[in-house]
Amino acid sequence: MTTSLADLRRVAEIEFGDFVTDAQTLGEKVRLFLNDGSYIDLWLSQQLPDRFGFHWERRHLDKTFYRYDNFPNSAWREVDTYPRHFHNGAQEAVEAAPFSAELLTGFRDFLSFVKDKIS
């Protein structure tokens, strides 16, 4: 079964409703609004199976952002989990993805990371 944006949105709203306050579909992505004033954009490729990006935007709060994606950027080829990688606070702060390779589990892992950071 292929995971959809609707599936991700449902997980966020039901399982993480203690800090996800709203969700909106914006074209080809879903934006999750969080109780600290930040937001997460969710994107799944419509053409490349299993290609995704989860971007937590906080630059307006503390000048950071966090992104877990699997775009095969050759700049991150040395990362152990390539093409999966994690931008930990900034564009160039890239490290091995600490989240599951399985899309839905990795999404839950990412939201758990967010929850721990804002708690």
Secondary structure as UniProt FT lines:
FT   HELIX           5..15
FT   TURN            17..19
FT   STRAND          20..26
FT   TURN            27..28
FT   STRAND          29..34
FT   TURN            35..36
FT   STRAND          39..44
FT   TURN            49..50
FT   STRAND          52..58
FT   HELIX           59..62
FT   STRAND          64..69
FT   HELIX           74..76
FT   TURN            77..78
FT   TURN            80..83
FT   STRAND          85..89
FT   TURN            91..92
FT   STRAND          94..96
FT   HELIX           103..118
//
